[in-house]
Structures are given as structure tokens and as C-alpha cells.
Amino acid sequence: MEQIFDLIFVILFIYLVPLGLFIRYSNPYLKNYITIPLSILYVILSFFTINYNYMPFILVIFTIYFIRKSSFERDNYLYEANDYSRYNFSLKGFDTLEGIKFAGITLVVTIGISYLVQIVFKQLNIPIDEQEIVKLLKQLSLVNFIMLAVSGLLVAPVVEELVFRWFLFSKLLRNRFNVILAAVISSIIFSAGHMTLAGFLPIFALAMINCYVIEKKGFWYAVFNHFFFNFLSFFSLFVQRFGSNLIK
């Protein structure tokens, strides 16, 4: 049942939402006889790369490009108060130190929450579960680990920040609810999709912080924060899995 829910979540949010955004924002620039075959090819190739999410990543990059075009064309029906600038989709002017500052805050908050969760779980005799991807990573060879790490460090932050923070939180829910409620709802959905009870609150905290970050600083700051969060997880798993072999 858990695997079925996880598959449905991935297909809906990680694959179908990027496809929908690509079709919407590419519509003024690509003819249907181009968009339709590309969409079919996307679906076919996704079956072969579903563990790595490369296809949604490609669509997201193109979507950002089309957002840029539509944001600077006032006569375009997709013009939305210059979203490209509003959410700082350009990497120009990215302040690495500012990104590290938010990453440090997120690290302190999530580690503190994780520590408290472990204490509560131990007191209540609740087993601490692991994400399916964590279980998988602990069994992979070095080559396969690196391939999945590339997806987790580069692909996932870009795709998930566009889907959950820019689209779901900023564009969809904020138009219907106040900013706090929109952030909470989108963060709950994001956390639930990771299928881990023990990790729910730390991931929820990351999502809430990134809702603030994308609103105040922009898209790539949220991506950087997400990357840093994932990097620490992958690095820890890498040391656990291959550390003893590397020392030898």
C-alpha cells in the first residue's frame, strides 16, 4: 500500500505537474504538432528513467526558459507581473553566502526537530522508520549510489522546488488562502510524499523554510537550501555505506 501511494504521488507531482506546466508555458511558442509528440516522448522515456527523475528535470528547465519569455512579453496572455523577476529565476546575482546562511538555519532547525522526534519515539516505543530511498541507497553499489545521488542532489531540488514551492505554494494555494495556511498545506503534502513518519517534521520544517525563502529571496535560494539538506543526507549515507571500504 505504501509503495502504491508513493508511486501515485511521484507520478502526479513529479511527472504530471511538470508536464502540465511545460505545456502551459510553452503554448505560445511551440505549435501543437511539436508539443504533442514531445509530451508522448516524455511519457515513454519517463518509464525508463522513473528512478532518477531526469525527464521532469528537463521539462522544468525548459519551463523556466518559457517563464522568462512570457514574463517579459506584456502582450502575452501568460504575462503575470513578471514572475521571472518576482521569484528570481535568474542565477545572476545569486549570493552564495546568503544561501549558506539559510542552509545553516535550516540545518539547526531540522537537526533539533529530528533529535526531539527521536526522543519522543523512544519514549513511546515507536520504531523509527526510514524512507524507501534510504533503504535502497544502503544496498546499492558505488556506481548506482552515485547515479541516484546525482538525481537527489541536482534533479530533485530543482524539480521539487518548482512544483511544491513555486507552483503549489506560490501560484496555486496563495491565491486561495493566506500565506501561512498556504505554506502549511503545501508543506504537509510535500512531507507526506516522502513516506516517513520519523522524518515528517524535519522535512515539513525544510518545506516551510523554503516557502519563506522563495517568497523573500527567490527560486534558486530555495533550490540551494534543498540541495544542502539533501547533500548532508547523502553524505551521511555514503559514509555509512562505503566509508570503511574507502579507509582500507
N, C-alpha and C positions, 0 to 999 in steps of 0.2 A: 504493500500500500504506500509506504514511504517513497519507494522508487518511482511509483506511478505519479505521485504528487510532484516529485522533483522533476520528472520528465515533462509533465504538463506545464509546470512553472517555467522551465527553460524554454520550451517551445513558444509559449505565449509571450514572455517578457524579453527573452534574449534573442529570439529569432523573428517572431512576427511583428513586434513593435518596431525594430529597426527597419524591417521591410516596409511597413506602413509609412514610417517617416521618410524613407528614401523615395517612395512613390509620390508622396505628397509634395516634397520639396524639389523633386526633380521634374515634376509635371510640366512646368513652364519651359523647360529646357530640353527635355527628351521626348520624342514622339512615342506614341503607344506601341508602334511596331518595334521600338527599341526597348522600352520599359518592360513589356510583357515577356519577351524572350529572356531578358536579364533576370526577371523575377523567377521564371521557371528554372533557369540555370542555377540561381541562388538556392532554390529549394532542393534541387537534385544534389548539388555539391555539399549542402549542409548535412545530408545523411552520412557523408563520408568524413566529415570533419567536426561532428557534433561534440566530441570530447574536448575540442580545442577552441571552438567559437571563432574561427578565423573569418568565416563568411559574414557574420554580423559586424565584425570589426571593419571589414572592407566597406560595407554599406554605411556604417557610421561615419567613416572618413569622407565618403562621397556626400553624405547628408550634410556634414559640416560645411563642405565646399558650396553646396547649393544654398544653405542658410546664409552664407556670406553673400552670394549673388543676390538672393531675394531681399536681404536686409538693406542693400544699397540701391535698390530699384523701387522708388516710391510709387511708380505706376504699376508695380507688380501686385497681384491680389494677395500674395503671401507676405507682403511687407508688414512687419509687426514691430514698429517702433525701434527698428534697428537692433534686433536680437543679437546679431553678431557682436556688436559693441556692448550691448547691455549685459551679456553673460561672458564677455571677454574671451571669445572663441579664438582669438588670435594669440599665438605664442609670443608675439613681440611684446617686450616689456614685462615678461614673466619674472617675478622677483623670487629667486631660489631661497633666499634667507627667509622671506615671508612664508613660503611654502613649508620650509623646515620648522618654522615657528608653530604653524597649525598642526604639523605632523607630531611635534613634541607634545603639544597639548592633548592631542588625540591619544598618543601613547600612554601618557599618565592617566588619563580618564579610563581608557579601556583596560589597562592593567589593573587599576584599582577596582573596577567593576568585576573583572574576572576573578580577582582574589576574594572579593566578598561573595561572589556566586559559589566558588569552591567551598568556602566556609559553610554557607547555608546548606549546600548539597550534602556535605559530610555530616552536618548535624541532623539532617532529615533522612540520612541513609539513601540518598538518591544517586544512582550511578551517573558518573559524568560521561556523557556520550561524545562521539566525535563525528564530524561531517564525513560523508561518504568519500569526498575527495581526499580528506586527510588519511583515511584508511587505505585508499588506493595509492597515494603517494608513498606510504610506508612499505609498499610491496613492489614498487617499480624499479627497473634498472636505472642506472645513471642517465643513459641517453633519453629514456622515456620520461624520467623525472624532469630533465632539463626542458624537454618539449612542452610538458604540462606547465612548468614554471614560467616559460615564456608567455603562455596563454594567461596564466594567473597574474603575472606582473605587468604585462603590456596590454593585452587584449581586454581582460575583464574590467580594469579600471575605466578605460575609455568607453566601452560599451555600456557598462552598468551606470556610470555617471550620466551619460546622455539619456538613458532610458528612465532611471529612477529619480535622479535629481533634476535634470533639465526638463524632460517631458512630463513624467508623472507628478513630481512635486511642483515645479515652477510653472509649467504650462497648463496642466490639467487640473490639479487639485487646488492650486492657489486661486483659480478663477471661480471656485465654488465654496471654499472655506477660508477662514482666517489663516495666517501664515503658520501659526503654531500647530493648529489641527492638521493642516495640510502636511506639515513636516512629520507629525506623529503617524498619520495614516500611511504615508509613503515609506516611512522607516520601518513600520510594522510589516508591511508587505515585503520589503527588501530583506528583513531579518528572517521572516518566516520561510522565505525561499531557500535559505541556507541550511534548513533542516537540522538544526542542532539546538537542543534545549539549553545546554550549558553556555553555548556561545550566543544565544539570542540577545541578551542585554548588551554585551560588548559590541556586537555588530549593529544593534539598534543605536548605540551611542555614536559609532562611526557615521551612521547614516544621518543622524540628527545634526552632528557637527558639520557634515558635508552639505546639508541643506542650508545651513548658515553660510558656509564658505562660498557656495556657488552664488548665493544672493549678494554677498558683500564683496567677494574678490573675483569670482568668475569660474568658468568651467574647468580650466586646466589646473587651478589650485585644488579643486575637489579631486581631480584625477590624480594629482601628485600625492595628496593625502591618502587616497585609496591605495595607490601604488606602495607607499611607505608601509601602510598597515599590512598589506599582503606580503611585502618583502620580508618583514620580520617573521611572519608565519612560515613562509617558505624556507627562510634561512634556518630557523629552528628545526624544521623537519629535515632539512638537508643534513644538518649536523648530526641529528639523531640517526638518520638512515645511513650516512656514508662517512661520518666523522672518524670512526675507528679505522676504517679502511684507508682513509687519506693519511692518517698518522703513521700507519705501517709503511 
